[in-house]
Amino acid sequence: MTPDLTPDIRPLMAGFPTGVAVVTSLAPDGTPWGMTCTSLCSVALDPPTLLVCLRRGSPTLDAVLASGALAVNLLHSRARATAELFASGAADRFERVVWRADARDCCGPHLVESAHTIADCRVTDVHTVGDHAVVMGGAVAVAQLCAQQPLLYGMRRYGDWAESAEESHLYYDFIS
């Protein structure tokens, strides 16, 4: 019997803190879907393109693929409950948060009380990698809702951007 030589990268990624987003989409029948996602990055500024990785077989990915659109809701530091709700898979998650999908360029539900910034994207490419789909989304609109600090996730826990006024002053002096 050959031992499994596939490394477990979870400890590596736990040590890589990142922002928290909820990716949302509307199925063709109008049903809202969404899931918490920390696998998100900017791919290009021109054209503005984001990349999200979504678990294959998830209803959210199915809605994204069927509609060809998604919204990336970047959560603020007071939205931990929303991150946990959308990670839980609870069937009533959209009944437990405030959301809208009526903006002109809306590509998925906007979590208006939980997000600090939202990007609406049209799917431009999809690649299957293992148990996930890498979805490229061309941004068609970006809206900053509030000036809240971002919600962060790392070391298997949520946190926020905790810096003192003195540290902030030193940083800005360093980069100016």
The 8 nearest C-alpha neighbors of each residue, nearest first, counted from 0:
[[1, 2, 3, 4, 5, 6, 7, 8],
 [0, 2, 3, 4, 5, 6, 7, 8],
 [3, 1, 4, 0, 5, 6, 7, 8],
 [2, 4, 5, 1, 6, 0, 7, 8],
 [5, 3, 2, 6, 1, 7, 0, 8],
 [4, 6, 3, 7, 2, 8, 1, 9],
 [7, 5, 8, 4, 3, 9, 10, 11],
 [6, 8, 9, 5, 10, 11, 4, 12],
 [9, 7, 11, 10, 6, 12, 13, 5],
 [8, 10, 12, 11, 7, 13, 14, 6],
 [11, 9, 13, 12, 8, 14, 7, 154],
 [12, 10, 8, 9, 14, 13, 15, 7],
 [11, 13, 15, 9, 14, 10, 8, 16],
 [14, 12, 154, 10, 153, 15, 11, 155],
 [15, 13, 12, 154, 11, 153, 16, 10],
 [14, 16, 12, 13, 153, 17, 11, 154],
 [17, 15, 153, 152, 14, 151, 13, 18],
 [18, 16, 152, 151, 15, 37, 153, 19],
 [17, 19, 151, 150, 152, 37, 149, 20],
 [18, 20, 37, 151, 150, 74, 73, 36],
 [21, 19, 73, 36, 72, 74, 35, 37],
 [20, 22, 35, 72, 34, 36, 71, 23],
 [21, 23, 71, 33, 34, 70, 72, 20],
 [24, 22, 33, 70, 107, 32, 69, 108],
 [25, 23, 107, 69, 32, 63, 62, 31],
 [24, 26, 31, 29, 30, 107, 62, 32],
 [25, 27, 62, 30, 29, 28, 66, 31],
 [26, 28, 29, 66, 25, 65, 62, 30],
 [27, 29, 26, 30, 25, 31, 62, 66],
 [30, 28, 26, 25, 27, 31, 24, 32],
 [29, 31, 26, 25, 28, 32, 27, 24],
 [32, 30, 25, 24, 29, 26, 108, 33],
 [33, 31, 59, 24, 23, 25, 30, 58],
 [34, 32, 23, 59, 22, 21, 24, 85],
 [33, 35, 85, 21, 22, 86, 36, 59],
 [36, 34, 21, 86, 85, 82, 20, 22],
 [35, 37, 20, 38, 21, 34, 19, 22],
 [36, 38, 19, 39, 20, 18, 17, 35],
 [39, 37, 52, 36, 51, 40, 53, 50],
 [40, 38, 51, 50, 37, 52, 36, 41],
 [41, 39, 50, 49, 42, 51, 38, 48],
 [40, 42, 49, 43, 48, 50, 39, 44],
 [41, 43, 49, 48, 40, 50, 44, 47],
 [44, 42, 48, 47, 45, 41, 46, 49],
 [43, 45, 47, 46, 48, 42, 41, 49],
 [46, 44, 47, 43, 48, 42, 137, 138],
 [45, 47, 44, 48, 43, 137, 138, 42],
 [48, 46, 44, 45, 43, 138, 137, 49],
 [49, 47, 137, 43, 42, 136, 138, 46],
 [50, 48, 41, 136, 42, 135, 40, 137],
 [49, 51, 135, 40, 39, 134, 136, 41],
 [52, 50, 39, 134, 38, 133, 53, 135],
 [51, 53, 133, 38, 132, 134, 131, 39],
 [52, 54, 132, 131, 60, 55, 51, 133],
 [55, 53, 131, 57, 130, 56, 132, 52],
 [56, 54, 131, 57, 130, 132, 53, 60],
 [55, 57, 54, 58, 60, 61, 59, 131],
 [56, 58, 59, 60, 55, 54, 61, 53],
 [59, 57, 61, 60, 62, 56, 32, 33],
 [60, 58, 32, 62, 57, 33, 61, 63],
 [59, 61, 63, 57, 62, 58, 64, 53],
 [60, 62, 58, 64, 59, 63, 65, 57],
 [63, 61, 26, 65, 59, 60, 64, 24],
 [64, 62, 60, 66, 68, 67, 61, 24],
 [63, 65, 67, 61, 62, 66, 60, 68],
 [64, 66, 62, 63, 67, 61, 26, 27],
 [67, 65, 68, 63, 64, 62, 27, 26],
 [68, 66, 122, 64, 63, 65, 121, 69],
 [67, 69, 121, 106, 66, 122, 63, 120],
 [70, 68, 24, 106, 107, 120, 23, 63],
 [69, 71, 119, 107, 23, 106, 118, 22],
 [70, 72, 22, 118, 117, 21, 73, 20],
 [71, 73, 117, 21, 20, 114, 74, 22],
 [74, 72, 20, 114, 116, 115, 117, 19],
 [75, 73, 114, 20, 113, 150, 115, 19],
 [74, 76, 149, 150, 115, 114, 78, 148],
 [75, 77, 150, 149, 148, 159, 78, 74],
 [76, 78, 75, 79, 150, 113, 80, 74],
 [79, 77, 113, 81, 80, 75, 76, 74],
 [78, 80, 82, 81, 77, 83, 76, 157],
 [81, 79, 83, 78, 82, 84, 77, 85],
 [80, 82, 84, 78, 79, 83, 85, 113],
 [83, 81, 79, 85, 80, 84, 35, 86],
 [82, 84, 86, 80, 81, 85, 87, 79],
 [85, 83, 81, 87, 86, 82, 80, 92],
 [84, 86, 34, 35, 82, 87, 83, 88],
 [85, 87, 83, 35, 84, 88, 34, 82],
 [88, 86, 84, 89, 85, 83, 34, 82],
 [87, 89, 86, 85, 90, 84, 34, 92],
 [90, 88, 87, 92, 91, 84, 85, 86],
 [89, 91, 92, 88, 93, 94, 87, 32],
 [92, 90, 94, 89, 93, 95, 88, 84],
 [93, 91, 95, 94, 89, 90, 84, 85],
 [94, 92, 95, 96, 91, 31, 98, 97],
 [93, 95, 91, 92, 96, 97, 90, 98],
 [94, 96, 92, 93, 91, 97, 84, 81],
 [97, 95, 93, 94, 98, 92, 110, 81],
 [96, 98, 110, 112, 111, 95, 99, 93],
 [97, 99, 110, 109, 111, 108, 96, 100],
 [100, 98, 109, 108, 101, 110, 111, 97],
 [99, 101, 108, 105, 109, 102, 107, 98],
 [100, 102, 99, 105, 103, 108, 104, 109],
 [103, 101, 105, 104, 100, 99, 106, 109],
 [102, 104, 105, 101, 100, 106, 140, 119],
 [105, 103, 102, 106, 140, 139, 119, 101],
 [106, 104, 102, 103, 107, 119, 100, 101],
 [107, 105, 69, 68, 119, 70, 120, 104],
 [108, 106, 24, 70, 69, 23, 25, 105],
 [107, 109, 100, 99, 23, 98, 24, 110],
 [108, 110, 99, 98, 111, 100, 107, 72],
 [111, 109, 98, 113, 114, 112, 97, 108],
 [110, 112, 109, 98, 113, 114, 97, 99],
 [113, 111, 110, 114, 97, 98, 96, 115],
 [114, 112, 78, 110, 74, 111, 75, 81],
 [115, 113, 74, 73, 72, 75, 116, 110],
 [114, 116, 145, 144, 75, 74, 73, 143],
 [117, 115, 143, 73, 144, 114, 142, 72],
 [118, 116, 72, 142, 71, 141, 73, 143],
 [117, 119, 141, 71, 70, 140, 120, 138],
 [120, 118, 70, 106, 140, 138, 139, 105],
 [121, 119, 138, 136, 137, 69, 139, 68],
 [120, 122, 68, 136, 137, 67, 123, 69],
 [123, 121, 136, 67, 68, 135, 124, 137],
 [122, 124, 136, 135, 137, 121, 125, 134],
 [125, 123, 135, 122, 134, 126, 136, 133],
 [124, 126, 134, 133, 135, 132, 127, 123],
 [127, 125, 133, 132, 128, 134, 124, 131],
 [126, 128, 132, 131, 133, 129, 125, 130],
 [129, 127, 131, 132, 130, 126, 133, 52],
 [128, 130, 131, 127, 132, 55, 54, 126],
 [129, 131, 55, 54, 128, 132, 127, 56],
 [132, 130, 54, 55, 53, 128, 129, 127],
 [133, 131, 127, 53, 52, 126, 128, 55],
 [132, 134, 52, 126, 125, 51, 127, 131],
 [133, 135, 125, 51, 50, 132, 124, 52],
 [136, 134, 50, 124, 123, 49, 122, 125],
 [135, 137, 122, 120, 121, 49, 123, 48],
 [136, 138, 48, 120, 121, 47, 123, 122],
 [139, 137, 120, 47, 119, 140, 48, 136],
 [138, 140, 120, 119, 137, 104, 121, 141],
 [141, 139, 119, 138, 118, 104, 142, 120],
 [142, 140, 118, 117, 119, 143, 139, 116],
 [141, 143, 117, 116, 144, 118, 140, 115],
 [142, 144, 116, 145, 115, 117, 141, 146],
 [145, 143, 115, 116, 142, 114, 146, 111],
 [146, 144, 115, 147, 143, 116, 114, 75],
 [145, 147, 115, 148, 144, 143, 75, 116],
 [148, 146, 145, 75, 115, 149, 76, 77],
 [147, 149, 76, 75, 160, 146, 150, 159],
 [150, 148, 75, 76, 74, 151, 147, 159],
 [149, 151, 76, 75, 159, 74, 19, 18],
 [152, 150, 18, 158, 159, 17, 157, 19],
 [151, 153, 157, 16, 17, 156, 158, 18],
 [154, 152, 16, 155, 13, 156, 14, 15],
 [153, 155, 13, 14, 156, 152, 16, 15],
 [156, 154, 153, 13, 152, 157, 14, 16],
 [157, 155, 154, 153, 152, 158, 151, 13],
 [158, 156, 152, 151, 153, 150, 79, 155],
 [159, 157, 151, 152, 150, 156, 160, 76],
 [160, 158, 150, 151, 76, 161, 149, 148],
 [159, 161, 162, 148, 149, 158, 151, 150],
 [162, 160, 159, 163, 158, 148, 164, 166],
 [163, 161, 166, 160, 167, 164, 165, 159],
 [162, 164, 166, 165, 167, 161, 168, 160],
 [163, 165, 167, 166, 168, 162, 169, 161],
 [164, 166, 168, 163, 167, 169, 162, 170],
 [167, 165, 169, 163, 168, 164, 162, 170],
 [166, 168, 164, 170, 165, 169, 171, 163],
 [169, 167, 165, 171, 166, 170, 172, 164],
 [170, 168, 166, 172, 167, 171, 173, 165],
 [171, 169, 173, 167, 172, 168, 166, 174],
 [170, 172, 168, 174, 173, 169, 175, 167],
 [173, 171, 169, 175, 170, 174, 168, 167],
 [172, 174, 170, 171, 175, 169, 168, 167],
 [175, 173, 171, 172, 170, 169, 168, 167],
 [174, 172, 173, 171, 170, 169, 168, 167]]
